[in-house]
Every structure is written in structure tokens, then in C-alpha cells.
Amino acid sequence: ELDSALTVRYANNVGALNSITASDVCTMKDFIKASIALKAAYVGPHESGKYVAVLHPHVEYDLLAEENAHGWLSVRENAAKDESGVMEGELGSAFGMRFIVSDPMTAADNSGSVSCKNNYILGEECFGVVDISGSKEGFQMIIKDHESGGQANPLNMYGTLGYKLGGFVAKNFAAGRGRLLKGATSFA
């Protein structure tokens, strides 16, 4: 959902995906530009109080190895200062963004020899997920005993089992509330 709906930015201000070269690695500067673009579009931060950057693990390497990266607040420091707690996979925070590393990230295919990765910068109400775990309307299991068939089951031979799934979906609320940052990685 997010890959097709978010506003796309490319690392190092490259104009198109097929123009990305091996030197167009996602840097902290690219993430800062994306979060500033959200602020300029009057998109507030995530409900945690900061924008959320979801990284491909290879991009995690690039950001942590970046020589000029400073201002990192470790997860422990962030947990002590932030009442919303630590998010799953959280690496730390910097420049008004919480950085989360996620394994199941999609790769951006630029039809070349360069491995490009997708990363997300999410603002307030960028997307939502329907929670079906505690909702009778969301999921309902229906079990009919073999004795409940009436004339359609005169010998009480058949029982049935079925379910109703009212909905489970991740939905982007507005494309302008997040950014998709595509770039190369130096991880080998």
C-alpha cells in the first residue's frame, strides 16, 4: 500500500530511479530533507511525537557508518525521555525522527546493476491498520454441530465450520502524509 501511494524522493536528489548510481546512498541528509518536506506540507509528526523513519537493514548500516552523522539519541536514552516507549525494531532517534529497522522491506528495482532499497518516513495519520483481534465484527467463527442440520441433514452426518472476515487491511490515508525514500546502499 505504501509503495504505491507515498510521495517518492530519491537519495542525493537524483531525479529518477533508473538514474541512481552506486554513489547515491541514502544519508541522514536525505532523511532530514524528507521530514522537513513533511513539515513544510503541514504534516505533523507520528502520534509518538516524532516522525518515524522505517529503514531497510542495509540502509541502517549506511546511516550508522556515516562519518558526519551526529545527534543520535540511543534507544535507552529515548525510552527514558519519551513516554510512548520503545517501538519494535527501534534503532534510536535523531533530528525529530525515530528510526526503526524492519526486515521485510521491499527493494526498489532500478533495472540496473545497483541495489536500491525503499525506506519510509511517516507523519501523522499516514496509514492505519484494522485490528481484528478483539472485534466480533472483524472476525467471526461459525460452527454448526452435526445435529443442527434439520431436514438437510436427517442422519446427523454433517457439521459445518465457517468464518466471516469483516476486513483486514492497511490503508494509506493520504499520500502527502509520508515519503518513500529510494536509494542505493553501500552494504556489501
C-alpha positions as CSV (number, residue, x, y, z in Angstrom):
1,E,0.0,0.0,0.0
2,L,2.7,2.5,1.0
3,D,5.0,1.7,-2.0
4,S,2.2,2.7,-4.4
5,A,0.8,5.7,-2.5
6,L,3.6,7.7,-1.0
7,T,5.4,10.7,-2.5
8,V,8.7,9.4,-3.8
9,R,12.1,11.0,-3.1
10,Y,15.4,9.7,-4.3
11,A,18.7,9.8,-2.4
12,N,21.2,12.5,-3.4
13,N,18.4,14.5,-5.2
14,V,18.5,12.0,-8.2
15,G,15.6,12.7,-10.5
16,A,14.5,9.1,-11.3
17,L,15.0,5.6,-10.0
18,N,16.9,4.5,-13.2
19,S,19.4,7.3,-12.7
20,I,20.5,6.1,-9.3
21,T,24.2,5.0,-9.2
22,A,26.2,3.2,-6.5
23,S,27.2,6.5,-5.0
24,D,23.6,7.6,-4.5
25,V,23.4,6.1,-1.0
26,C,20.7,7.2,1.5
27,T,22.3,9.6,4.0
28,M,21.0,11.3,7.1
29,K,20.7,14.4,5.0
30,D,18.1,12.7,2.7
31,F,16.0,11.7,5.8
32,I,16.2,15.2,7.2
33,K,15.0,16.6,3.8
34,A,12.1,14.2,3.7
35,S,11.0,15.1,7.3
36,I,11.4,18.9,6.5
37,A,9.2,18.4,3.4
38,L,6.5,16.8,5.6
39,K,6.7,19.8,8.0
40,A,6.5,22.2,5.1
41,A,3.4,20.4,3.9
42,Y,1.8,21.0,7.4
43,V,2.0,17.3,8.2
44,G,2.6,16.7,11.9
45,P,4.7,14.0,13.5
46,H,3.5,10.5,14.2
47,E,1.5,10.0,17.4
48,S,4.7,9.2,19.2
49,G,5.7,12.9,18.8
50,K,8.3,12.4,16.2
51,Y,8.3,11.4,12.5
52,V,9.0,7.7,12.0
53,A,11.6,6.5,9.5
54,V,11.4,2.8,8.7
55,L,14.7,1.6,7.3
56,H,15.9,-1.3,5.2
57,P,18.6,-3.1,7.2
58,H,21.2,-2.3,4.6
59,V,20.4,1.4,5.0
60,E,20.8,1.1,8.7
61,Y,24.4,0.2,8.0
62,D,24.9,3.3,5.8
63,L,23.4,5.6,8.4
64,L,25.4,4.2,11.4
65,A,28.6,4.2,9.3
66,E,28.1,7.8,8.1
67,E,31.1,9.9,9.3
68,N,29.2,13.1,9.7
69,A,26.1,11.6,11.4
70,H,25.7,13.2,14.9
71,G,22.8,13.9,17.2
72,W,21.8,10.2,17.6
73,L,19.9,9.5,20.8
74,S,20.2,5.8,21.6
75,V,17.1,3.7,22.3
76,R,17.8,3.7,26.0
77,E,18.1,7.5,26.2
78,N,15.0,7.8,24.0
79,A,13.0,5.4,26.3
80,A,14.0,7.5,29.3
81,K,12.8,10.7,27.7
82,D,9.8,9.5,25.7
83,E,6.7,8.4,27.4
84,S,5.5,6.5,24.3
85,G,8.2,3.8,25.0
86,V,10.4,2.0,22.5
87,M,8.9,0.8,19.2
88,E,9.7,-2.7,18.0
89,G,12.9,-2.6,16.0
90,E,13.8,0.9,17.1
91,L,17.4,1.9,16.4
92,G,17.3,5.4,18.0
93,S,16.3,8.9,17.2
94,A,17.8,12.0,15.6
95,F,16.6,15.3,14.2
96,G,13.0,14.8,15.3
97,M,12.7,11.3,13.8
98,R,12.6,7.8,15.3
99,F,14.5,5.3,13.2
100,I,13.0,1.8,13.0
101,V,14.7,-1.1,11.2
102,S,12.4,-3.6,9.5
103,D,13.5,-6.9,7.9
104,P,10.5,-7.4,5.5
105,M,11.3,-4.3,3.4
106,T,10.7,-4.1,-0.3
107,A,13.6,-3.4,-2.7
108,A,13.3,-0.8,-5.4
109,D,14.3,-2.3,-8.8
110,N,16.0,0.3,-10.9
111,S,16.7,-2.2,-13.8
112,G,20.4,-1.7,-13.4
113,S,23.3,-3.2,-11.5
114,V,22.7,-1.0,-8.4
115,S,20.8,-2.5,-5.5
116,C,18.2,0.1,-4.4
117,K,16.3,0.0,-1.2
118,N,13.0,1.5,-0.1
119,N,12.7,3.4,3.2
120,Y,9.6,5.2,4.6
121,I,9.3,8.5,6.5
122,L,5.8,8.6,8.1
123,G,3.9,11.5,9.5
124,E,0.7,11.8,11.5
125,E,-2.2,9.7,10.2
126,C,-0.2,8.4,7.2
127,F,-1.8,5.0,7.4
128,G,-3.9,2.8,9.6
129,V,-4.3,-0.9,10.2
130,V,-7.6,-2.6,11.1
131,D,-7.2,-4.6,14.3
132,I,-9.4,-7.7,14.2
133,S,-8.1,-9.4,17.3
134,G,-10.8,-8.1,19.7
135,S,-13.6,-7.3,17.4
136,K,-16.6,-9.5,16.8
137,E,-17.4,-7.5,13.7
138,G,-13.9,-8.1,12.3
139,F,-13.7,-11.8,12.6
140,Q,-16.4,-14.4,13.4
141,M,-16.0,-18.2,13.6
142,I,-19.3,-20.0,13.0
143,I,-19.6,-23.7,14.0
144,K,-22.7,-25.7,13.2
145,D,-22.9,-29.1,15.1
146,H,-23.8,-32.2,13.1
147,E,-27.1,-32.3,14.9
148,S,-28.2,-28.8,13.7
149,G,-28.9,-29.6,10.1
150,G,-32.6,-30.3,10.2
151,Q,-34.1,-31.8,7.1
152,A,-31.0,-31.1,5.1
153,N,-29.1,-33.4,7.4
154,P,-31.6,-36.1,8.5
155,L,-29.0,-38.6,9.6
156,N,-26.9,-36.1,11.6
157,M,-23.9,-36.8,9.4
158,Y,-22.6,-33.3,8.6
159,G,-21.4,-30.4,10.6
160,T,-20.1,-27.2,9.2
161,L,-17.4,-24.7,10.1
162,G,-17.0,-21.3,8.5
163,Y,-15.8,-17.8,9.2
164,K,-16.6,-14.2,8.4
165,L,-13.8,-11.8,8.0
166,G,-15.1,-8.3,8.1
167,G,-11.9,-6.7,7.0
168,F,-8.2,-6.6,7.5
169,V,-6.3,-4.0,5.6
170,A,-3.5,-1.5,5.9
171,K,-4.7,1.7,4.2
172,N,-2.9,4.9,3.3
173,F,-4.9,7.9,4.4
174,A,-3.2,10.5,2.3
175,A,-0.1,10.2,0.0
176,G,1.2,13.6,1.3
177,R,1.5,12.3,4.9
178,G,4.6,10.3,4.2
179,R,7.6,9.9,1.9
180,L,9.1,6.9,0.2
181,L,12.9,7.4,0.0
182,K,14.7,5.2,-2.6
183,G,18.4,4.9,-2.8
184,A,21.4,2.7,-3.2
185,T,23.3,1.1,-0.3
186,S,27.0,0.6,0.3
187,F,26.3,-2.6,2.3
188,A,28.2,-5.5,0.7
